[in-house]
Amino acid sequence: MRIVLLGPPGSGKGTQAKVLTERLKVPQISTGDMLRAAVAAGTSLGREAKAVMERGALVPDAVIVGLVRERIAQTDCRTGYILDGFPRTAAQAEALDTMLRELQTPLDSVLSLTVPAEEVVERIAGRRTCRGCGRMYHIRYSPTKEAGRCDACGGETYQRDDDGEETVRRRMQVYTEQTAPLEAHYERQGLLRRVPGTGRIGEITEHLLQTLGV
Ligand code: AP5
């Protein structure tokens, strides 16, 4: 099962990808998580990505395509994967098409989560992430039991550096200009399925699974 999850910042791609990996037994490939790990580790990629991410801009296509190419070659991706946050530009989508053609492993589905802009802003403003295990919370919709502590591992929860109001506005603009047009790209390939990303997290997961026919 090879899936792309599309959707604006805060539409729930990461939340749904984490649940779907358990249900479908395939790994989540989140380019955002990979970049944040590189930033935390202080690698040269991390140093390059940090400033770009804090501006709400996109990391260069060649860097991202290289990361994904390496990741999907790993053995745990043989049975499939969920791409979360990739592709994000026409060049990335074309590079993915070429990569998958060469590997003879076509995509099964592209699921696009649709959420109104005002809800997305509220979700991002309230998002908290665990520094330890990466689990995601929302101060209103899915709060931690103890303030600032992850329910799963007890790690500290924090607000992402790129979740400030101005950066979020820029990320939304970048999404509209560069990523939303990919819906048409995948519609032409007959792969696009739009799924409402509003409502309860579990209901959205069931809708996604139904759409995938599993
Ligand atoms: P990335 O990490 O991919 O960020 P994003 O696409 O902007 O998406 P988010 O992580 O903000 O949101 P999400 O859709 O995953 O929502 P979530 O599940 O967290 O990228 C960050 C940056 O890295 C980019 O700006 C760019 O600089 C760089 N980058 C990454 N990939 C790149 C690429 N391919 N090319 C170039 N640069 C790249 O949910 C949000 C909140 O809502 C959470 O608090 C959650 O608990 C809550 N929530 C979720 N579902 C619901 C629900 N149904 N009801 C109520 N609350 C909900």
Residues whose N, C-alpha, C, O or C-beta is under 5 A from the ligand:
A	BS01	AP5	G7 P8 P9 G10 S11 G12 K13 G14 T15 Q16 T31 G32 D33 L35 V52 M53 G56 A57 L58 V59 I64 D84 G85 F86 P87 R88 R123 I124 G126 R127 R128 M136 Y137 H138 Y141 R171 G197 T198 G199 R200 I201
